[in-house]
C-alpha cells in the first residue's frame, strides 16, 4: 500500500517553484519612531513578567496578556460609568452597579435640578437597616454644619447616637421627671425684647396660628371636630394669656390648662369681645372643645404637656431628640398626641433658626400622628410644603405606604392629603419589602419592573441595601456602609441581644 505523504503550505509553495516567506525576527527592544518615542507596546508573556508588580501568575493565563494604562483600558468598557449623583454631602455607601461612592445631600439635589424638594421618605420592613441608614445620614451631615431635631423618638433608636456625641436625650414618659409645655415659647421669649415691633407682630402671628392649629388637632383627637368659631376664640384667649392685649413688652408663659380654664370660666370682657350674647351662650358653644382639652389635662398624658418646661435645651447642639419610648405603655393615642405636640413645638424651633442654616427634622412613625384626624394630617402637609423655603430636610420614616393611607376612610379628605404627602418627598429610600408591599410602592412611586424587583430581591439579601429613587433620576442600588464605631452606636438589636444573653 502506498502511503500518501501530507504536505504543508510551505512545501506546496516550494513544489510550485515559490519561496515561502520567512517570519521577521522579533527584537526585545521596543520599536521607536525617528524621534525616539515608543510606537508600539511589547506583548507580555502569558504568565506575566516574573517581577514584583508586573502581574506574574503561577498558572498560564487563558488568553494573551497586554500592558496598557488605565486611560487606555477604559475604552474596553465605554458604557460603564459612575452614577449621576454629585459627590457632595453625606457619603452613605456605594452604588453597587458602578462601584462608585454614593453621596446624599437633598438640598444640593434641589439646586442641581435632580429633585423639586428636599424631603425624604424611608420605607422598609423591620430589620432591613432603615434606622442605621438614617442615623448615618444625620451623623455625616453634621460635618457640613447641619443640625438635627428628632421630633419624637418612639422606640428610642436615636438615643445611642446622642449619648455617643455627649448629648443627653430628653426622655418623656414613665420614670422621667422631664416635662415639656406644648405651648412653650422656646427661644422666642429670649429674643422677643431685641426684635422690632414689626418683627414681634410677624412672629406672634405665626406663633398663634401654630398654637391654634395644635389645640384644634388635640381636640379633634378626642372625637370633636372644631369650628371656625372655636379657632377664633382660641386665638383671642391665647393673646390674652400671652399679655399681648395688655401691651406688655415681655410674653407671659402659657400652658394648656391655662387655656382650658379661660374657656371654662370666661370673664365678661372675653365673651363680649368674641361677640356672644351672654356668658351662657359662650359656655354652651365652647363646651365641646373645653371638655376635649380637659381630657388631655386629666387623661393618659396628664403631667407631660400641661406643665411648664423644666429642662434647658441646648439650641447650639448638633442634634436634639425627644425620646418617647417611655410612653408606649400608655397606648397608641398617647404616643400620637405626644408626636403632635412635639411636631408643633419643633416647627417653632426650626422656624427661628438662623438664615442660611440647614436643619433636618426626623419624623419617625409619623403615621401615628396622622391618625388623629384631618388637622394632624394638614399640619404634616404644611411642614412638608414649606421645607424648601425654610431650608429644612423633612425625613418621614415608616414601614409601607399603606401606613399613611390608613388615616381615614377611602375617599376621605385625610386619605387624599396623605397621598399628596408621598408626592411632597422627592427622595424615596426603599428597603427590602414583601411582594405585596412592593406592588404598592410600584404604584405610588411609578417604579419600573426592574426597580420593583430590586426591593423584593436584592434589597432582601443583606442589611443596609436600598433602592434610592429620586423623582428625576433612575433608581440606584445603594449599599450603606457603617464603620465599626457606627455599628456599635447604631445597633438597634442591642436589647434583643442582651435579653438573649441573660
N, C-alpha and C positions, 0 to 999 in steps of 0.2 A: 504494500500500500504506500502510495506516495503521500508524504506529509506536506501539507501546504504551510509555507512559512509566511507569517504575517509581517507586513512592512509598516513602519511608522511614517509619519508625514515627512520627516527629514529624508528617509530612504526613497520615498516616492519622488521627491524633488531631485535627488541625485540620479535616480534611474531615468528621469526625464531630461537630464543634462543641466539641471539648475543647481546652484549652490545655496544651501539653506542659510538663512541669516543667523548671525550669532548675537546672543544677548549681550548688551553692553555691560562692561564690568562696573559694578557699583562701588562707589567710593564712600568711605566712612565720613569724609568731610562733607559738611552741609553745602549745597550749591549756593553760590552767591552771585549777585549781579556785578556789573562793572564798578559800581560804587561801593561794593563791599557789603551790601545789605543782603540778608538771607531771603531767598526767593521760594524756598520750599522747606517743609519740616520733615525730619527723618522719621521713619516708621519705627516704633518701639518694638522690642521683642515681644513675643506672645505672652511671656510671663512677666513683662516689665523689666526694668533695669535693676540689677541686684545691688542697689544702693539705697541708703535711707532717704525717704521722701520721694522716691521715684516710682512708687506703685508696684513694687515687686510682689508677685503672687506665688505661693508654694505650688499651685497647680496651673496648668496651661489654660489661658483664657479661651472661652469658646469662640471668640472672634478676634479679628485684628485690632490691636490697641494703637491709638494715635495720641500724640500730645497736642494740646490746644489750650488757649487761655479761656477764662470764664466768659469773656465777651464774645468769643467765637463759638463756644459750645452752647451759648444761649440761643443761637439760631436753630438748634435742633428741636427746641420746644417753643416755637413762637406764640402759641396760644395759651401758655401758662403764665399768668401774671398775678401780682398781688391784688387784694380787694381794693375797691374804690373808696374805702373809709379813710379819712385823713388821720395821720399819726399824731393826734392831738387829744389830750385828756387822759383818763384812767386807762392803763393797759390791763385789759381783762384777761387775755389769754392769747390763743392763736386760732386763726382761720384754718380749719383742717383741710380745706380744698387746696389752698395755695401754700400753706405752711407759714404765712406771714403773720406778724403780730396784729392783734385786733385791739383797737382803742375805742373808748366811748366818751363822748362829750356832747350831750344833746344840744347845748347852746351853740356850739360850733356847727353842728349839723344843720341847725336852722339858718345860721348865717351863710352857709355854703349851699343852701338850696336842697339839701338831702331830706329835710323834714319841714313841716309847717309849724310845728310847736315842739317845745322841749319836754313834754310829758312822756312818761314811760309806764307801761302796764306789764306786769310779770305774771305768767300763768304756769302752773305745773303741779304734778302730783306731789304729795308729801315725800320728802327724802330724795328729791331729784336735784337739790342744790340751789333752790331759789334764794333762800336766806343768805347762804355763804356768798353767792354772786352779788347780791345787793349790798351786803356789808363790805365786800371787797371793793365795789364801786365807790361806796361812801368814803372808805379809808383812803383810797388812792386819789380821789378828787380833792382831798384835804391838801395835797401838795400844791394845788393851784389856788389856795385860799378860800375854797368853798366850805361853807358851814352847813350843818345838817340838823334838822329837828325831826325826831321820831314822834309823830303825832299819835301816840298810843301804841305801846308795845304789848300786844295782848298776851303773847306767850313768853315774854322776857328773853327773846332771842338776840336782842341787840345790846343787852346789859353787859355781856362779857367784853364787847368792844370798848364800851365806855370805861370799864374798870381797867382794861389794858392801857388806856390812854390817861389813866389817873383821874377820871371823872366819875363822880358818884351819881348813878341814875336816880331819878325821882320815882319812888315806888308809892303807888296808891292802892288802898285796899286793906285786906286783913293783916293785922300786925304792924301796920305802918302808921306813924303819927303824922305823916305829911297830909296837908290839906291844900287844895287848890280852889280858889274862888273862881268860878266860871266867868264872873264879871270883873275879874281883876284888871286893873289899869296897866299893869306891867310897867315898861319903861316910859309910857306916856305921862304918868304922874311926875316923873323926874324931869322930863323935858318941857312940860307944859308952860312953866313960867318964862322960859327962854324963847318961846315962839311969839311971833307977831299975832295980832288979833285975827288977821286973815287966815294964818296957818292954824290957829286954835279952832276957828269955825270949821275949816275944812276937815281937820282931824276929828272934831267932835261929831260932825255929820256922819262920817264913816264909822265911827265907834258906835253911835246909836243905832245905825242901820244894822250893824253886825249883831249887836245885843238883842235887838227886837227879833231878828231872824232866829237867833238861838233860842230865845224864850218861846217863840211860836213853835219851833221844831220840838222842844221839850214838851209843850202842851199837846202837840199832835201825837207824840209818843204815848200819851195817856188815853188816846182814843178820841180826842176832841179836835175838830177842825176849826181853827181860829178864823175870825172875820177881820175885815179891814178896820172895823171899829176897835177890836181888840188891839190891833197893831198901833193905831193912833193913840189909844190910852196908854199903852206901854211906853211909847216914845215920850209922852208927856210926863209920866211917872219917873222915868229914868233921868230926864232933865232936872226934875225937882230934886231927886236924890243926889245927883252929882253936884248940885249947888249952882248950876249954870243960871237958873232963873233968878237966883239971888244976886247975881253979879259978882260972885267971889272970884278971886284970882287963882285959887287952888281948888282942884277937884276933890270931892269927898269920896271915900271908898263906898262901894255898893255891893250888896250880896243878894242872892235870890230870895232869902227870907224877907229882906227889906222891901223888895218889890211886892211880895205876896201880902205883907202887912198893909201896904198902901192901898192895894186893891180891896182888901177885906175891911178896912176901916178908913174910908176916904173922908177928908175934910170938905167943907163947903166949897172952898176955892177950887179943889180938884174937879168935883163933879160939875161945877159951873163952867170951868174952863174947857171941859170936854163936851159941853152943850147937852147935858142931861137935864130933864125936867126937875128931878129931885134926887135925893140920896138913894131912895128905894129903887128907882129905875136904874141907877148906876150899879147897885149891888146885884140886881136881878140879871142885868145884861152881862156883867163881867163875872158872874158866879162860876161858869164852867172853866174858864182859864184860871181863875183864882184857885179853884179846887185842884186843878191839874198841877199847878206849881206847888201847892201844899203837899201833894202826894210825893213830890220829889224831896221835899224837906223831911218828911217823916217816913219815906219808903226805904227801899234797899240801899239807896245812895245817901241816906241821912248822914251828915257829918263830913262828907267827902267834898262836895262842891257848894255847900251853903255856909261856909265859914271863911274868914279872911285867910289869904295865903300865908302860910307860916314857914316858908323856906325862901332862901335867896337864890336866884337863878343867875349863873354866870353868863351874861349876854355875849361875852367875847370867846367863849369856849368853842372849839371846832365842831362839837356835836352835843346835843342835849336830847334826853329821852324821858318819856313818861311810861314807866313800867306798870302795866295793868294786870299782870299775871295774878296778883292777889285778889282780883275782882271776879275771877271765874266761878268761885263758889256762890256768888250772888245771882247768877243767872245771865242768860244772853242779853236780856233787856238792860240790865245794869251795865254791862260792858258797852252796849250800843249807846246808851245815854252818855257814858263817860267819854266815848270816842267823839260824840257830837260836841260836848263841852270843850274837849281838848282841840277839836278841829277849829272851833271859833276862836279859842284862845291863841292857838298857834298862828292863825291867819293874821291876828292883830300884831303879833310879834314880828312876823316876816314883813308885814306892810311897813313897819317902822325901820326896816333895815337901811343901811347907808346906800346912797346911789352908787350904782356900779357893782354892788356886792351880789354875788350869786348864792342862792340858798337852795338846798334840797329839802323837800318835805316828804317824808315817807308815811304812807297811809296803809298800814298792814291790816288785812281783813276788813277793808273799808265797806264790804257788803253788809256787815253787821250794822253799821251806822245807817246805811241807805234803807234798811228795812223798817226804820222808824216812821217813814212817811215821805210825802212829796217834798216837804220843806227841807228835810235832811238831804234828799237827793239833789234838790236845787242848790243847796249850799256847796256840795261837792262839785256840781256842774259849774257853778260860778267861779270857784277857785281854779278849776282847770282852764276855763276860758281866759282868765286874767294872768295866767302864768307867764305868758310871753311878755306882756307889758311890765310885769312886776319882777322879771328875771328870776323866776322860780322854776325848779325842776320838780314837778309833782310825780311821785312814784307810787302807783297803785299795785298792791300785791294781793293775789287771790289764787284759787285753785283752778277755776274754769269760768268761762263766760256766763254760764247759767247762774252763777252766784249773783251776778249783777242784775240779771233779769228776774230774780225772784222777789223783787221789791214790791210787786203789786200784781193784780190780775192781768191777764192777757188783754192787750189793747188799752191799758190804762195810761195815764199821763206819766206815772212813775217809770213804767217799762219803756216808754218812748224816750224819756230823758236818759235812762240807763243805757240804752242802745247808743245814744249820742256820745256817752262818756268814752266808749271804746274808740270812736272816731276822733276824739279830742286827745288821744295818745298816739303820737306819730311813731314812737318806738315800741315795738312789741317783742318781748323776750319770752319765747315759748319753750318750756322744758318738756320732758317726757310726759306723754298722755296716753290714755287708752284710745282705742279706735273710735268709740262713741264720742268722746270729747274732742278728738281730732276733727271729726266732721263739723262740730260746732265752730272750732277755730277756723277751719277752711271757709266756712260760710261767712263768718263775721269779719275775717281779715282778708278775704279773697286770696287764699293760698292756692298755689298750683298743686297738682297731684304729687309732684316730686317733693315739694315743701311739706305737704301733709304727711307723706311717708317718712320724712325725717323725724317728725315729732313722735311717731308711733314706733319707729325702728331705731335709728341711730341714737337719738336722744335717750332711749331707754337702756342703752348698753353700758353707760358709765355716768357716774355722778358729775354734775357740772356741765353737761352738754346741753346746748340750747340753740334754737334757731332764732337769730336776731333779725327781725324783719322791720325795715324802715319803709315808710309808705312809698317812697320814690325809688327804691332800690330792690334788687332781688334778695332773697333770704341768705344769710351767712351762717354756716355751721361752725359754731364757736365753742371751743373747749376752755372753760375757766381754769386758770392755773393759780393755785394758792401756795404760798411759801410755808415752811414748816411752822413758823410762828403764827401765821394766819390760820392754819389748820387747827392749832390748839385753841386759838381765841374764837374761832367760828364754829366750833364743834357743837352742833345742835343735838347730838345724840349722847352728850356727856351724862345727862341724868339717867338715861336708859342704861348706859354702860356702868354707871355707878350702882344702880339698882341690881344689875346682874352680878356684879362682883360681891355685893352684900349678901 
